[in-house]
Amino acid sequence: MPIGSILGEVLGGMQKSVFRFLSRHPDAVELEDATYVLRLPRYSDFNQWHRLRAESRRFLEPWEPTWRHDELTEGAYRARVIRGKQEYSSGQAIPLFVFLKENGTLLGGITIGYIRRGAAQSCMIGYWMGERHSGQGHMFAALRLVIPYIFSGLELHRIEAACIPDNERSIRLLEKAGFQREGHLRGYLKINGQWRDHVMFSRLASDADLNGNSDKR
C-alpha cells in the first residue's frame, strides 16, 4: 500500500477517534456518589486550594515536581485553571478536584492525563491528597468513581499510573484499586529536583472491577 494511503488511513482513524471523543464530550465533567463530588477546578476554589496545598507542602513535595517560586499565587492558580480547561476541551486531559459532598471541603485532586486515542486508547492518572485528609480512604473512593468513567464514559482500554518505589502508600492504593505492577522505569520523572525511578502500574477495561465484574472492551 502506498505511504500516502497508509498515512491517510492513520490520520483518518485519528480524526474519527477525536470526533467520537468530542461528540460525547460534555461541557463539564462531574462525578459523584453519596459522599464525594469530583469536578473541574474553578477560580472560586482558589482559597481552599491555596490553604490545603500550603499546609501540605512538606507532605507533598517529596512526590511532586519542584514547586515554582510562584506555585501558590493566585495568578499561577488561574493559569492552572485555564490550562486545565484547554486540555479538557481538546481531549488531552481531565483535571479533577475531589470534594466532600456534604460540605464542599476540598480533599485533593486526581488528573486523567495523557489521553491517547487511535490504537492506544489509554491514559495516565496522577493524584494528590491534602495531608490532613490522607490515609482515610478518600482517594480510593475517588478512584472508584474515576475508573468506571474512564472505561465507560471515555471508552478507553488502559489506565496507567507510575509511582516512586518507596511511596508505599501510593503502591498500596493502586494495588487495592485493581492495578497490576508492570515494570521498573529508570529515571522516569524529575521529582523534587531529582530524576527518580518509578514503578509502572496498569489496569485494563477487561480486568475485573472491585465488584468482580469486567468491562471487556
C-alpha positions as CSV (number, residue, x, y, z in Angstrom):
1,M,0.0,0.0,0.0
2,P,1.4,3.5,-0.9
3,I,2.8,5.5,2.1
4,G,0.3,8.3,1.3
5,S,-2.6,5.8,1.6
6,I,-1.2,4.4,4.9
7,L,-0.9,7.9,6.4
8,G,-4.4,8.8,5.1
9,E,-5.9,5.8,6.9
10,V,-3.9,6.5,10.1
11,L,-4.9,10.2,10.1
12,G,-8.5,9.3,9.2
13,G,-8.6,6.9,12.1
14,M,-7.2,9.5,14.5
15,Q,-9.8,12.1,13.3
16,K,-12.6,9.6,13.8
17,S,-11.4,8.9,17.3
18,V,-11.2,12.6,18.2
19,F,-14.6,13.1,16.7
20,R,-16.0,10.3,18.8
21,F,-14.4,11.8,21.9
22,L,-15.8,15.3,21.2
23,S,-19.2,14.1,20.3
24,R,-19.7,12.5,23.7
25,H,-17.7,15.3,25.5
26,P,-20.0,17.3,27.8
27,D,-19.3,20.9,28.7
28,A,-18.2,19.8,32.2
29,V,-17.4,16.6,34.0
30,E,-18.9,15.9,37.4
31,L,-18.6,12.5,39.0
32,E,-20.3,11.9,42.3
33,D,-21.8,9.5,44.8
34,A,-23.4,9.9,48.2
35,T,-20.2,11.2,49.8
36,Y,-17.9,12.7,47.1
37,V,-18.0,15.1,44.1
38,L,-15.3,15.3,41.5
39,R,-15.2,18.2,39.1
40,L,-13.0,20.5,37.1
41,P,-11.2,23.3,39.2
42,R,-12.8,26.7,39.2
43,Y,-11.4,30.2,40.1
44,S,-13.6,30.2,43.1
45,D,-11.7,27.2,44.6
46,F,-8.5,29.2,45.0
47,N,-8.8,29.9,48.7
48,Q,-9.4,26.3,49.6
49,W,-6.8,25.1,47.2
50,H,-4.2,27.6,48.5
51,R,-4.8,26.7,52.1
52,L,-4.7,23.0,51.6
53,R,-1.6,23.0,49.4
54,A,0.3,25.4,51.6
55,E,-0.3,23.5,54.8
56,S,0.5,20.2,53.0
57,R,3.7,21.4,51.3
58,R,6.2,19.4,53.2
59,F,4.0,16.3,52.9
60,L,3.6,16.7,49.1
61,E,6.9,18.0,47.9
62,P,8.8,14.6,48.0
63,W,6.4,13.2,45.5
64,E,5.9,16.1,43.1
65,P,7.9,18.1,40.5
66,T,9.8,21.0,42.1
67,W,7.4,23.7,43.2
68,R,7.9,27.0,41.3
69,H,8.6,30.2,43.3
70,D,5.0,31.4,42.4
71,E,3.4,28.0,42.9
72,L,0.8,29.1,45.4
73,T,0.0,32.6,43.9
74,E,-3.5,33.4,42.6
75,G,-2.0,34.2,39.2
76,A,-0.4,30.8,38.9
77,Y,-3.6,29.1,40.0
78,R,-5.7,31.0,37.4
79,A,-3.2,29.9,34.8
80,R,-3.6,26.3,36.0
81,V,-7.4,26.5,35.7
82,I,-7.2,28.0,32.2
83,R,-4.7,25.3,31.1
84,G,-7.0,22.6,32.6
85,K,-10.0,23.8,30.7
86,Q,-8.0,23.9,27.5
87,E,-6.7,20.4,28.0
88,Y,-10.2,19.2,28.8
89,S,-11.7,20.9,25.7
90,S,-9.0,19.4,23.5
91,G,-9.4,15.9,24.9
92,Q,-5.9,15.8,26.3
93,A,-6.5,15.6,30.0
94,I,-9.2,16.0,32.7
95,P,-8.0,17.6,35.9
96,L,-10.5,17.0,38.8
97,F,-10.7,18.3,42.3
98,V,-12.1,15.9,45.0
99,F,-14.6,17.4,47.4
100,L,-16.8,16.1,50.2
101,K,-20.3,16.4,49.0
102,E,-21.8,17.3,52.4
103,N,-19.9,20.5,53.0
104,G,-17.8,21.2,49.9
105,T,-14.5,20.6,51.6
106,L,-11.6,20.2,49.1
107,L,-9.7,17.0,49.8
108,G,-7.2,16.7,46.9
109,G,-7.1,16.2,43.2
110,I,-6.8,13.5,40.5
111,T,-5.9,14.0,36.9
112,I,-6.8,11.8,33.9
113,G,-3.9,12.8,31.7
114,Y,-2.0,11.9,28.5
115,I,-5.3,10.7,26.9
116,R,-4.3,8.8,23.8
117,R,-6.8,7.7,21.1
118,G,-6.1,5.7,17.9
119,A,-4.6,2.3,18.6
120,A,-3.6,3.1,22.2
121,Q,-6.9,4.1,23.8
122,S,-5.2,4.8,27.1
123,C,-4.5,7.4,29.7
124,M,-2.3,8.0,32.8
125,I,-3.6,9.1,36.2
126,G,-1.9,11.1,38.8
127,Y,-3.3,12.3,42.2
128,W,-2.6,14.2,45.4
129,M,-4.3,14.4,48.8
130,G,-4.1,17.1,51.4
131,E,-2.1,15.9,54.4
132,R,-4.9,16.2,56.9
133,H,-7.2,14.1,54.7
134,S,-4.7,11.4,53.9
135,G,-5.0,7.8,55.0
136,Q,-8.8,8.0,55.3
137,G,-9.8,6.2,52.1
138,H,-10.7,9.4,50.2
139,M,-8.5,8.7,47.2
140,F,-9.6,5.1,46.9
141,A,-13.2,6.3,46.8
142,A,-12.3,8.8,44.1
143,L,-10.7,6.0,42.0
144,R,-14.0,4.1,42.3
145,L,-15.7,7.0,40.6
146,V,-12.9,7.7,38.1
147,I,-12.1,4.2,36.8
148,P,-15.6,3.4,35.5
149,Y,-15.8,6.9,33.9
150,I,-12.5,6.2,32.1
151,F,-13.6,2.8,30.8
152,S,-17.3,3.6,30.1
153,G,-17.5,7.3,29.7
154,L,-14.3,7.9,27.8
155,E,-14.3,4.4,26.3
156,L,-10.6,3.9,26.9
157,H,-8.9,0.5,27.2
158,R,-6.0,1.0,29.5
159,I,-5.1,3.2,32.6
160,E,-1.5,3.7,33.6
161,A,-0.1,5.0,36.8
162,A,3.5,5.4,37.9
163,C,4.8,6.0,41.4
164,I,8.2,6.2,43.2
165,P,9.2,2.8,44.6
166,D,9.4,4.0,48.2
167,N,5.9,5.6,48.0
168,E,4.4,2.6,49.8
169,R,1.1,4.3,50.5
170,S,0.5,5.0,46.8
171,I,1.5,1.5,45.8
172,R,-1.0,0.0,48.3
173,L,-3.7,2.3,46.9
174,L,-3.1,1.2,43.3
175,E,-3.0,-2.4,44.2
176,K,-6.2,-2.1,46.2
177,A,-7.8,-0.4,43.2
178,G,-7.0,-3.4,41.0
179,F,-3.9,-2.1,39.2
180,Q,-1.1,-4.6,38.3
181,R,2.6,-3.9,38.6
182,E,4.2,-4.0,35.2
183,G,7.8,-2.9,35.5
184,H,10.5,-0.5,36.7
185,L,11.2,2.7,34.8
186,R,14.7,4.2,35.4
187,G,15.0,8.0,35.8
188,Y,11.4,8.3,34.6
189,L,10.4,11.7,36.1
190,K,12.2,14.6,37.7
191,I,10.6,14.8,41.1
192,N,11.6,17.4,43.7
193,G,14.7,18.2,41.7
194,Q,15.9,14.7,41.1
195,W,15.4,12.1,38.3
196,R,13.6,9.3,40.1
197,D,12.9,5.7,39.1
198,H,9.2,4.8,39.1
199,V,7.2,1.6,39.2
200,M,4.6,1.3,36.4
201,F,1.1,0.0,37.1
202,S,-1.8,-0.6,34.8
203,R,-5.4,-1.6,34.7
204,L,-7.3,-2.7,31.7
205,A,-11.0,-2.4,30.8
206,S,-11.1,-6.3,30.7
207,D,-9.8,-6.6,34.3
208,A,-12.3,-7.5,36.9
209,D,-13.6,-4.4,38.8
210,L,-13.8,-4.1,42.5
211,N,-17.2,-5.9,42.5
212,G,-15.8,-8.8,40.4
213,N,-17.2,-7.7,37.1
214,S,-15.3,-6.7,33.9
215,D,-15.8,-4.4,31.0
216,K,-14.4,-6.3,28.1
217,R,-13.9,-3.6,25.6
